[in-house]
Amino acid sequence: MPAPTATAYPTAFDAIIIGAGAAGLFCAAQAGQLGLNVLLIDHAEKVAEKIRISGGGRCNFTNRDLDVRAPHKHYVGQNPQFCRSALSRYTPADFIALMDKHGIPYEEKHKGQLFATTSAEDIIRMLLAECADGGVTRWQPCAVKKVVFLPSSADTSSAGSYEVHTDRGVVHAPRLVLATGGLSIPKIGATDFGYRLAQQFKLPLVERRAGLVPLTFDGAAWQPYAQLAGLALPVEISTGSKKERMTFHEDLLFTHRGLSGPAVLQISSYWKDGAPLHINLLPGTDMAALLQAAKTHSRKLVANELAAHLPTRLADAWVSQQPELQRPINEASDKALTKLAEQLQRWEIIPTGSEGYKKAEVTLGGIDTKALSQQTMECKTQPGLYAIGEVVDITGWLGGYNFQWAWASAFACAQAMAQQHAATAA
């Protein structure tokens, strides 16, 4: 079916939002309900694909444990404190209230993580309903070909306007919002469009890389573990120098190419190329004491004793690397058992890389927060240009923190645009 001609559409809006993901949909809905005439544009056929696939299709939409007084505890970036203002003004409780308003059931699964009980589709329908309540115009699929800023003439109070060239014609607005997301999961439509627009308007960018991503290993050092895919266990994992060390207590998952699971996804946002991971496979356990005790009364193989504390396949893989341990535990030397315990509780291994954006849940880096107002999300050097959500250099931990940043930054932006609109209309 051919797209309608450009003349079928209005050309002037109060705000144009590019990107119909979590942040873009929520910002459009809020701004529309505050009285702005909003156009929401996205190049993809479906809205909010990241919401749709997140949390195993049930969307981990926020986290009750978020501490808005100390957001740096749950966020990564050159300046995590930047997100404090927005997060303190739109909290997890506020989004929960919206879920309640729409009658969407939810449940807490782990460490404050909240999921839709039935399907992520419920949340998408809720956001679309909120957009409809705000009279938001949606163009989708619709590609943006070019954006031009038109400075105002000296005899007007306006700061200028944005001319956006699209598949459906040219539109104008005094406010333009970049809600374009990051580079993660390109198969659902992720592109670098937002970063290119930021560069066009001379906004500084922080180097991007995949975050919340499985890590990969290769070579002889990884060979003993290559057949452990699917095996999972709780661990303590850390990386970084003593001064900057980050530690998580989560589940580790062995994959065909390396390590994944919540433990590795969390630590990946802090891991730097070439740095080792430190993994305690038996947190809360004095393995050296347990092995020495077993030596005094057991004639089982070391691997069998170890399997009482670790998955059998992992115990076998570990012992198979050390000939001196391939014997009954009462015949093993104290030195060998002490070394085994230390290796299990201080496993140090260096990833060779990550699974990249195709498997990453988020993009680290993005538009430098120094270029934005933390109260309004507006660019300091480019009037009427805003950036929200993942395109900004703010990245949350696994567990609903990134969606909460999307809601909060979108809310701050919508409130600021509405206040500005009211001031110029007065």
N, C-alpha and C positions, 0 to 999 in steps of 0.2 A: 504494500500500500504506500503510495508516494506521500512524503511529508507535506503538510499544508504549506501554502506559500507564506512568505514572510509578512505579507500585508494582512494576514488573518490574525496577527498578534499585536498586542500593545507594545510600544517600544520603550516606554518609560516606567521605571520601578523605583521604589525607595531604597531597595537593597537587592543585589544579585549575589546568590550563594553558589559557588562552584563546588560540587561534591555532595552526593546524597547518601553518605554513610551515616554513622551514628551522630557525629558532631554536626554535619550539615543539616540533617533532618530535624534534629532537636533545635538548632539555632533558627531554622526557618519557621518552625512551629511557634517558638517563643516570640520571635520578632513579629510574625503575623498576628498573633493574639494581642500583641502590644500596639497594634494599629498600623504597622508598616505594610506597604504593598510589596510582597516578596516574590522573586523569581528564583527557583531552585533548579539548577542544571546538572545533569550527569551524563557522561558518555556511555555508561553501561545500560543494558536493557533492564536489569533488576536493581532495585534499591537495596542498600544495606546488606550486601552479600557477606560481609564480615560478621555482622550480627547473626545472620542465618546459619553460618557454619561453626560459630564459636561455641565452646562448652559442649561439644558433641551434639550440636543442634539444639541446645537448650539455653545458650547465652548466659555466661557468668557476668551479669549486668552491673554489679557493684560489689563492694566489700564492706561489711559492717565494721571491720577493724581499722579502717582508715583513720589516721590521727591528723586532723586538719591543722592542729597546732604545730606539728612537726612533719610536714609532707615529705621532707627529704628521706624519711625512713622508708617510704614506699615508692619513691620516684628517682629516676636516673636522668642526668643531663648536666650541662655545664653549670647550671644554676637551678637545682631542684626547688629552692625556696620560692622561685617565681610562681609556682602553682598555688601557693598558700592562699592568696587573695580569692581566687576563683573557687577553690575547693571549700573554703570556709563559708562562702555565700550560697553554694548549691551542694548540699551534702548527700551522702547515701540515703539518709532519712527522707530527703525531698524526693528522690527518684522512687523510693519505696512507696511514698504517698501517691505518686502518679500511677504506679502499678495497682495500688489499692483502688484508686478512682476508677480504673478501667476493669476492675475485677479480675486481674491476672494473678493466679496463684504462683507462689515461689517457695523455694526451700533453701536452707543453709546446709552446705555439704561439708565444708572443711575450712577451718581458719577464717571464718567470716565470709566465705564466698557464697554469694546468692545466685541461684539459677531459676529460670522459669520452670515451673513444674511440668508443663506439657511440651511446649515448643517455643523456639526463638521466634517463630512466625507471629506469635502473640504480641511480642514486643514491637516487631516491625509494623504490624497492623495498628498498634497503639500510636506509634509515631506518625504514621500516615493519617490517622484520625485526628491527631493534634494539629497536623499541617492543614487538614481540611477545615478544622475549626478556626484556623488563622487565615483562611482564604488564600493559602499559598498556591502560586502557579508553579506547576512542575513540568519541565521539559526533559523527557527521557525516552529513548536514547537521543542525546543531542550533543554533538561535539562542539567545543569552543575552539575556534580557529585563530582568533587574535584578540588581544585586550589592549586598548589604548586609553591613556589618561588624558582628559581634556581639561587643562587648567581653566579656572574661571577668569572672566575679565575683571579688571580692577574695580568696576562699579557694581559688583554684586557681592552679596554676603556669603555665597557658596564658595567652598574650597575647590570645587571642580567636579567632574563627573567621569565615570568609566564607560567607555564604549566597548561593548562586548560583541564580537562577530561570531555568530553561531550558525549551525546548519539550518536553523529556522529564522535566520535574519539577524539584524543588528539591533541590540537593545542598549539602553542607557540607565545608569543609576549613580547617585552620589556616593554609594557605599558598595564595596565589593569584598566578599568574604572568601578566603581560601580555606576550604574544608576538604581538601583533595587527598588527604591520607598520605600514606607512605609507600614504600616499594615492596612491602611484604605481600606474598601470595599473588603474583602477577596473573595467574590463571583466572582470578575473579575480577580482574580489571585494574589492578594497581599500576600506576605509571609515575613518571617523574614530573608530570605537568605542573604541580604546585611549586616544585623547586625551581623550575624554569621561569615561572611567573615571578617568583621571589627575586631571582637574579635579574629579570627584566627591570624590576623596580629597585634594584641595587640593595636588596636586603641581604645581610650576611648569613651564610649557611654554615652549620656545624657538620663536619664530615658524617656521612650516613653509613651505617652497617646494620646487618641483620641482628635482631634482638629476640629474646625468648625463643631460641633456636637450638635444635640438637647439634652436638659437637661430633666431629669425625676424627678417626685415628687410622693410621695405616703403618705398614712396615712390620718388622719382626716383633717389636714390643707389643703390638696389638694381637698378634696371631693366636695366643692362648685363649683370648676372649671372643674371637670372631664367631664361634659357634654357640654363643650364649644368648642370641637374639630372643627377646620375649621374656627374659628373666628380670624380675624386679625385686627390690628390697629397700627398706628405709636406711638412709645414710646421713652423715654430716658431711657437707661439701663446702670448700672454701677456695678462694683465690685472692691474689693481690699480696702486696708487701705487708709486713706486720702492721704498719701504720694505717694502711688503707684496706686491710683484709675484710672481705665480706664472707659471711658464713650462713648457710641455710640448712635446715633439718627437713628434708623432703624425701620422696621416693625416687630412686634411681632406676632407669630402665636401660638394659642392654639392647642395642639394635644391630642390624646386619653391618652397619658402617661405623658404629661408635656408641655413644651414650646419649640418652634422652631422659624423659620423665621430668616431673616438676623440679627435681633437684638441679638437673643440668640446664633446663630452660631458664630457671632463675639465675643461676651463676653465669650463664652465657652473656647476660647484659653487663657483667662486670669483667668478664674474662678478656684479656688482651693477647693478641697474637704472640705466640712464643712462650707465654707464661704457663706454669704448671697448675694443675688442679690438685688439691689435697683432699683425699676422700677417706673418711673413717667408715669402713664397712660394717662396724659393730659398735655404733655409738652407745654410750652408757654401759659399756661392758669392759671389764678388766680381763682381756683375752689371755694375757700372759699368765695370770693367776689360774684361770680355768684350765689352761693346757697343762700347767705344772701339776695341778690337782688330779687331772685325768691320768697323768703319767704314773701316779702312785698306785692306782687301783684298776686301770684298764689295759687290756691287751688288744683293743681294736686298732685298726689302721688309723693313722693320723687323719686321713681324709674322712673316715667315718666319724671320728670324734668331732671334726670340724663341721660336719654336716648337721650336727645337733644345733649349731648356731647360725649357719649360713645355708642358702639353697644348695642342694647336693651337687648340681652341675658346676656351681661356682667353686665349691670346696674342691671338687676333683680337678678343675682347671688350675686352681692355685697350686695344689700339691704336685700336679704333674710337671710343673716347671722346676721342681727341686728334688733331685734323686735322694737326698739324705732324709727326706720326709716320707718316702714311699715305703713305709715299714710300720709295724705296730708302734703305738705312741710310747709304750714303756721301753722301747729300744732306741727312741730318738734322743739326741743329745739336748741338754738344757739350752745350749747356745742356739741350736737350730729352732727349737720351739719359741725361744724369746724373739729370734729374728722373724719367725712367721707371724707372731702376734703383732710385732711392730709394723710389718709390711701391711697387714690387714687393716690396722687402725691408723696408718699413716701412708696410705697408697698415694704415691705422687706420679702423675702421668701428664704428658703434654699433648693437647689436641693438635692435630695438623691443620684443622680448619673447622668450618661449620657446614650445615646443609644449605646455607644461603637463604635468599629471600623466598625461594619456592616453599620452604618449610617454616620460615620465621613467622611468628605471630605478630611482631611489630617491627618498626624501623627505628633504630637509635639515631640521634642527631636530627637535623632539620633546620628550620628557620631559627636563628639565634634569638634567644629570649631578650638579649640586650636591645634588639630592634623593636620590641613590643612593650606596650603598657600592660602591666600585670593586672590592672583594674579593668581595662576595657578590651584588651587583645588587639587594639589598633596599633598600626605601625607608627613609630614616632616621626619618621621622616617622609611618610607618604600618606597624606590625609585621606581618610575614608577607606583605607585598605586594612583589612583585618585578617588574622590567621588563627585558626582554632584546631584542636584535636591533634592527630598524629603528625601532621605536617610541621608542627612546632617541636623544638628540641626539649621535649618532656616525655619521658617514657615510664610507665608504671610497671610494678612487679606483676607477675602472673597472679591471677585471682580476682579479676574484676576492676583492678585499679585503672587500667587504660580506658575502659568504658566510662568510669566515673570522671576521668579527666575530660573525656569527650563531652559529657553532659555539662560539667562545670564550666569549661571554657566557652562552650556554646551559649550557656545562660549568661555569662558575663558579657559576651559580645552582643547578644540580643538586647540586653538591658541598656548597654552603652549606646547602641544604634537608636533605640527608642528615645532615649534622653536627648540625643543629638537631633533627631528628627523633630521632636517637640520644640526644641530650642530654635531651630531654623524656621519652623512653621509659625512661631509666635510673632 
